[in-house]
């Protein structure tokens, strides 16, 4: 697991069923590649959530939210995609939006 600053238990988790299904559909039976993509997804999501939390204006906030939404969509992480979409429409720094995004990861 990856540490995610500000998460309720400082741990980042994901729904392995959704991610595994997306990876399997994309690459078939290649466990090494699946592991590499899984790590890349989790690292990217953590980075984008940190960027969202550090956004200082509406432009930075919206950009971070839309990037996170796109990442989530590309991996079939629907809950995260919906939370990122809602965050993008929220006021910059909205604590409820940040919590929803963090909760969607774990």
TORKOL-4160 file (C-alpha; in steps of 0.2 Angstrom, whole numbers, padded with zeros to 4 digits, m for minus):
106
<pt num="1" X="0000" Y="0000" Z="0000"/>
<pt num="2" X="0005" Y="0018" Z="m0003"/>
<pt num="3" X="0004" Y="0032" Z="0010"/>
<pt num="4" X="m0007" Y="0046" Z="0005"/>
<pt num="5" X="m0006" Y="0062" Z="0016"/>
<pt num="6" X="m0023" Y="0067" Z="0023"/>
<pt num="7" X="m0031" Y="0050" Z="0021"/>
<pt num="8" X="m0041" Y="0045" Z="0036"/>
<pt num="9" X="m0028" Y="0031" Z="0041"/>
<pt num="10" X="m0014" Y="0037" Z="0030"/>
<pt num="11" X="m0015" Y="0022" Z="0019"/>
<pt num="12" X="m0021" Y="0021" Z="0001"/>
<pt num="13" X="m0030" Y="0006" Z="m0005"/>
<pt num="14" X="m0040" Y="0002" Z="m0021"/>
<pt num="15" X="m0054" Y="m0009" Z="m0026"/>
<pt num="16" X="m0043" Y="m0023" Z="m0033"/>
<pt num="17" X="m0058" Y="m0031" Z="m0043"/>
<pt num="18" X="m0061" Y="m0016" Z="m0054"/>
<pt num="19" X="m0043" Y="m0013" Z="m0057"/>
<pt num="20" X="m0039" Y="m0031" Z="m0060"/>
<pt num="21" X="m0053" Y="m0033" Z="m0072"/>
<pt num="22" X="m0047" Y="m0017" Z="m0082"/>
<pt num="23" X="m0029" Y="m0024" Z="m0082"/>
<pt num="24" X="m0034" Y="m0041" Z="m0088"/>
<pt num="25" X="m0045" Y="m0034" Z="m0102"/>
<pt num="26" X="m0031" Y="m0023" Z="m0108"/>
<pt num="27" X="m0016" Y="m0035" Z="m0107"/>
<pt num="28" X="m0022" Y="m0052" Z="m0105"/>
<pt num="29" X="m0012" Y="m0064" Z="m0094"/>
<pt num="30" X="0004" Y="m0055" Z="m0091"/>
<pt num="31" X="0006" Y="m0054" Z="m0072"/>
<pt num="32" X="0023" Y="m0044" Z="m0072"/>
<pt num="33" X="0015" Y="m0031" Z="m0084"/>
<pt num="34" X="m0001" Y="m0031" Z="m0073"/>
<pt num="35" X="0009" Y="m0027" Z="m0057"/>
<pt num="36" X="0019" Y="m0013" Z="m0066"/>
<pt num="37" X="0003" Y="m0005" Z="m0072"/>
<pt num="38" X="m0005" Y="m0007" Z="m0055"/>
<pt num="39" X="0009" Y="0002" Z="m0046"/>
<pt num="40" X="0009" Y="0015" Z="m0060"/>
<pt num="41" X="m0010" Y="0018" Z="m0057"/>
<pt num="42" X="m0008" Y="0019" Z="m0038"/>
<pt num="43" X="0007" Y="0031" Z="m0039"/>
<pt num="44" X="m0001" Y="0042" Z="m0051"/>
<pt num="45" X="m0017" Y="0043" Z="m0041"/>
<pt num="46" X="m0008" Y="0047" Z="m0026"/>
<pt num="47" X="0002" Y="0061" Z="m0035"/>
<pt num="48" X="m0014" Y="0068" Z="m0042"/>
<pt num="49" X="m0023" Y="0068" Z="m0025"/>
<pt num="50" X="m0008" Y="0077" Z="m0017"/>
<pt num="51" X="m0008" Y="0090" Z="m0031"/>
<pt num="52" X="m0027" Y="0092" Z="m0029"/>
<pt num="53" X="m0024" Y="0095" Z="m0010"/>
<pt num="54" X="m0010" Y="0108" Z="m0014"/>
<pt num="55" X="m0020" Y="0117" Z="m0027"/>
<pt num="56" X="m0020" Y="0136" Z="m0024"/>
<pt num="57" X="m0032" Y="0142" Z="m0036"/>
<pt num="58" X="m0047" Y="0137" Z="m0047"/>
<pt num="59" X="m0036" Y="0133" Z="m0062"/>
<pt num="60" X="m0024" Y="0121" Z="m0052"/>
<pt num="61" X="m0039" Y="0113" Z="m0043"/>
<pt num="62" X="m0049" Y="0109" Z="m0059"/>
<pt num="63" X="m0033" Y="0103" Z="m0068"/>
<pt num="64" X="m0029" Y="0091" Z="m0054"/>
<pt num="65" X="m0047" Y="0085" Z="m0053"/>
<pt num="66" X="m0049" Y="0082" Z="m0072"/>
<pt num="67" X="m0032" Y="0073" Z="m0073"/>
<pt num="68" X="m0037" Y="0062" Z="m0059"/>
<pt num="69" X="m0054" Y="0059" Z="m0067"/>
<pt num="70" X="m0045" Y="0054" Z="m0083"/>
<pt num="71" X="m0034" Y="0042" Z="m0074"/>
<pt num="72" X="m0048" Y="0034" Z="m0065"/>
<pt num="73" X="m0058" Y="0032" Z="m0081"/>
<pt num="74" X="m0044" Y="0024" Z="m0090"/>
<pt num="75" X="m0043" Y="0010" Z="m0077"/>
<pt num="76" X="m0061" Y="0008" Z="m0074"/>
<pt num="77" X="m0061" Y="0015" Z="m0056"/>
<pt num="78" X="m0079" Y="0022" Z="m0057"/>
<pt num="79" X="m0080" Y="0028" Z="m0039"/>
<pt num="80" X="m0064" Y="0038" Z="m0041"/>
<pt num="81" X="m0069" Y="0045" Z="m0057"/>
<pt num="82" X="m0086" Y="0051" Z="m0050"/>
<pt num="83" X="m0077" Y="0058" Z="m0035"/>
<pt num="84" X="m0064" Y="0067" Z="m0046"/>
<pt num="85" X="m0078" Y="0074" Z="m0057"/>
<pt num="86" X="m0087" Y="0081" Z="m0042"/>
<pt num="87" X="m0071" Y="0088" Z="m0035"/>
<pt num="88" X="m0068" Y="0097" Z="m0051"/>
<pt num="89" X="m0085" Y="0106" Z="m0049"/>
<pt num="90" X="m0082" Y="0110" Z="m0031"/>
<pt num="91" X="m0074" Y="0125" Z="m0024"/>
<pt num="92" X="m0055" Y="0124" Z="m0024"/>
<pt num="93" X="m0049" Y="0116" Z="m0007"/>
<pt num="94" X="m0066" Y="0110" Z="m0003"/>
<pt num="95" X="m0063" Y="0098" Z="0011"/>
<pt num="96" X="m0078" Y="0087" Z="0008"/>
<pt num="97" X="m0072" Y="0085" Z="m0010"/>
<pt num="98" X="m0055" Y="0080" Z="m0005"/>
<pt num="99" X="m0062" Y="0068" Z="0008"/>
<pt num="100" X="m0073" Y="0060" Z="m0006"/>
<pt num="101" X="m0058" Y="0058" Z="m0018"/>
<pt num="102" X="m0048" Y="0050" Z="m0004"/>
<pt num="103" X="m0062" Y="0039" Z="0001"/>
<pt num="104" X="m0064" Y="0033" Z="m0017"/>
<pt num="105" X="m0046" Y="0026" Z="m0016"/>
<pt num="106" X="m0048" Y="0019" Z="0001"/>
